[in-house]
């Protein structure tokens, strides 16, 4: 079998969405070779969020007269005017159609396969996070629109897998159980550019400032020039910076792929399938945060172009169902491109 790339799965790190939540509940970004080979890669990922299930009819004068000491729980007039988490910031957001959030990641990845039995991976991301609110209130200041922008190194993830191969005359089965560990190496205490130089909320920080443990298993069935990939993973996170703990998350995917040989050395591998993620609520100072957690399912299309040892990959995802806790900002499109170079140890 030639050097063929079949799979680019986006498993984007961290929790579900709150009013200013930086991340989705995916817990591991998976990229696999058809055959077990080592490679280096560079990836760019984009996530987009906008719109809400409902909008507030409250006015700025209402919030100006409300006491400054409030919890992050819903205000009396509903869940469309909420305190900016974590608790104590005195920041409020009135949700509008113009609000949006974008998260961009540039990720370096290395993958090393030993004796066709063991696979080791590392991921190092750099994050660019932008959050825009049309009606943003910083008590006792008046209503104003604002853009929050944070960038910096994300957390390093290392992972190991055992590769179990089952051959028969017509097909091949590959089962890869493993464990990923995310280390608190990223920038989790980036400060805002306000007069007080407060820290940005932990949910939009590039790093989590905590350890995460992710047991997972991937399965592949391959017959001639097509096959199926299925994966499951579950992530536990410890308490991180600012006394914030992201909710545990579950992820799964199923993809069908087909390989086409265009020329002697050029292979085209389209794929299609479904990706699902679910997250528990986050904790701040040991208290559950109401507007975090939930579930979302994406339809996914992908295309890999492989020329000898170099592969270009593109993935797009579109939400088809989402059930988020409370009136959180909604998932929109996700997009990823990557280029890798495979090699033998």
C-alpha positions, 0 to 999 in steps of 0.5 A: 500500500502506498503512502495514503492519507485518509483522515482529518478529524477535528477534535478542538479542545476544551468545553462547551459555550458560555456567553464568552466561551472561547472553545468547544467541547472537543477534546482532541484533534485527530489526524491519522494516516492510512498506514502507520507512519511518522509525520510532521504537520502544520494545521490551521483551524477556524471556528465561528459562533454567532446568533442566539436562540432568543434576544433580550428586550431589556434596556441599558437603563435597566442594567445601570440601576441593578446592584453591582454585586451579582452572581453569574446566575440569570438576572431577574428579567431572563437569560439574555442579560448576563454577567460576564463570567467568571464571577466578580467582573461586573461586566454584562452583555445584552445579546444581539444579532451582531455578536460573534466569536471567532477562534483561530488556531495554528498547530504544529504536530509530530507523530512517531510510529515505532515497530508498527505497534506503538504511536506517539503524538504531540500537539502544540497550538497557538491561539487567536481568539476574538469575541465581539459584543455590540452591547457590552456593559462595564458597570458603572460605565455606559453601554458600548460595543467592544472587541475582546482579543486574546492570543498566545500559546495553547496547552501542549498535548502528548498522546500514546496509542497501541496499534492492533492490526487484524488482517484477512484476505479481503480487508484490514482492521486497525484498533488503536486504544490510547491516552492523551495528556494535556499539560498546563503549558499555555498562556492562561493569565493573559491580561486585558488592555483595560485601566485595571489590567484584569485577566481575561476570563479563563474561557477565552484564555489560550491555555486552560492552566490545568491538566486534562486526561483523555482516554480514547480509541480509534477503529478503522476498517479498510477494503481495497480502496475505501473504508470507515473510521470511527473514534470515541474519547472522553476528557477529564480536566482538573481545576485551572487558573482563576479557580475555573474548571472546564466540564468533562467532555465526550466526543465521537465520530464516524467517517466513510472515505474512498481513495482515487488514484489520479496518476501514479503518485497522486491520490485523492481521498474524499471523506464524509461523516458525522461528528458529535461532542457533548460537555458537562457544565463548567465549575467556577469556585466549585459552583456549576456555571449555568450557561456552559455545557451541552451537545452539538452534532456536525456533518463533515466533509473532507478531502486529502490530496497525497503526492508521495510523502506530502499531503494537503488536507481540508475539512469543513463542518456544519452543525446540524443539531445542537442542544446547549444549556441556556441561551448560549451563542450558537455554533456555526461553521468550522474549517481546517487545512493542513499540510504534513510530511510523512517519513520512516524512522 
